[in-house]
Amino acid sequence: MEQLRIHVRVTCSGLDDDGVADLTSELLREILDTDVAGAEPATVGKAPAGAKSDVLVAVGALAVTLAPTVADSLMGVVSSWLSRQPSDVVIEIDGNRFQGRVSKAQRDVLVAAFLRRMDDGL
């Protein structure tokens, strides 16, 4: 089955980079408990010479790989996680922003967009 790769970004106006990184790690753990094929911190390029890692990681950003059939489950996990966070935490998934409680209708719209993207071969 063809896999879909989506990008998730966590932001919070009341936290510094370390706080956002902690929130993102919590979300990553919950996402990895689902049936996604994989999830990892998103990278933004190669690290400078002498760095501990070969790549630069984007604070608050995740790359998630999943089968289209798992998109609804993933959105359920993300919306549940978001509902337990402070009100200034925002999640952006492929350009769609969510804050606070995410309705079933909002989740359905996003899942439909992911599935259309798969149908379009993107």
C-alpha positions in Angstrom: 0.0 0.0 0.0 1.3 3.5 -0.9 2.4 5.6 2.1 1.6 9.2 2.8 4.1 11.6 4.4 2.7 14.5 6.4 4.3 17.2 8.4 3.2 18.2 11.8 4.3 21.4 13.6 3.8 22.3 17.2 4.0 25.9 18.3 3.2 27.7 21.6 3.6 31.4 22.2 4.2 30.8 25.9 7.1 28.5 25.6 10.8 28.7 24.5 12.3 26.2 22.1 13.0 23.7 24.9 9.4 23.8 26.0 8.2 23.3 22.4 10.6 20.4 22.0 9.2 18.8 25.1 5.6 19.1 23.8 6.7 17.7 20.5 8.4 14.7 22.1 5.1 14.0 24.0 3.1 14.1 20.8 5.7 12.0 19.0 5.4 9.2 21.6 1.6 9.2 21.3 1.8 9.1 17.5 4.3 6.2 17.6 1.7 4.2 19.7 -0.6 4.2 16.6 -0.3 2.2 13.4 1.7 4.8 11.6 4.6 3.4 9.5 7.0 5.9 11.2 7.3 9.3 12.8 10.4 11.3 13.6 11.6 14.8 14.2 11.7 16.7 10.9 15.0 17.8 9.6 15.9 21.1 7.9 19.2 20.3 6.3 22.8 19.2 7.1 24.4 20.2 10.3 27.7 22.2 10.3 30.9 20.3 10.4 31.8 19.1 13.9 28.2 18.9 15.1 27.0 15.8 17.0 24.5 15.0 14.4 24.6 15.0 10.6 21.3 16.9 10.3 19.6 19.9 11.8 16.3 19.1 13.5 13.4 21.7 13.2 12.1 22.5 16.7 8.5 21.5 17.0 8.4 19.7 13.6 7.6 16.0 13.0 7.5 14.0 9.8 4.9 11.2 9.9 4.6 8.3 7.4 1.4 6.4 7.3 -1.0 4.4 5.1 -4.1 6.4 4.1 -6.2 4.1 6.2 -4.5 5.3 9.3 -5.1 9.0 8.7 -8.3 9.1 10.7 -6.7 7.3 13.6 -3.8 9.7 13.6 -6.1 12.8 13.6 -7.9 11.2 16.6 -4.6 11.0 18.5 -3.5 14.5 17.5 -6.9 16.1 18.5 -7.0 14.2 21.8 -3.4 15.3 22.6 -4.2 18.9 21.6 -7.3 19.0 23.8 -5.1 18.3 26.9 -2.6 21.1 26.2 -2.7 24.8 27.2 -4.9 27.0 25.0 -1.9 28.7 23.3 -0.6 25.4 21.8 -1.2 25.2 18.1 -0.7 22.3 15.7 -0.2 22.8 12.0 -0.7 19.7 9.8 0.2 20.3 6.2 -0.9 24.0 6.4 -4.0 23.4 8.4 -3.9 25.0 11.9 -5.7 23.6 15.0 -5.9 25.0 18.5 -7.9 23.7 21.4 -10.6 21.2 20.7 -10.6 19.8 17.2 -14.1 18.8 16.0 -14.9 15.6 14.2 -15.9 17.8 11.1 -12.4 19.4 11.1 -10.7 16.0 11.4 -12.9 14.6 8.5 -11.9 17.6 6.3 -8.2 17.0 6.9 -8.4 13.2 6.4 -10.3 13.8 3.1 -7.6 16.2 2.0 -4.9 13.6 2.7 -6.8 11.0 0.8 -7.3 13.3 -2.2 -3.6 14.0 -2.2 -3.0 10.2 -2.4 -5.4 10.0 -5.3 -3.6 12.8 -7.1 -0.3 10.9 -6.7 1.4 13.6 -4.5 
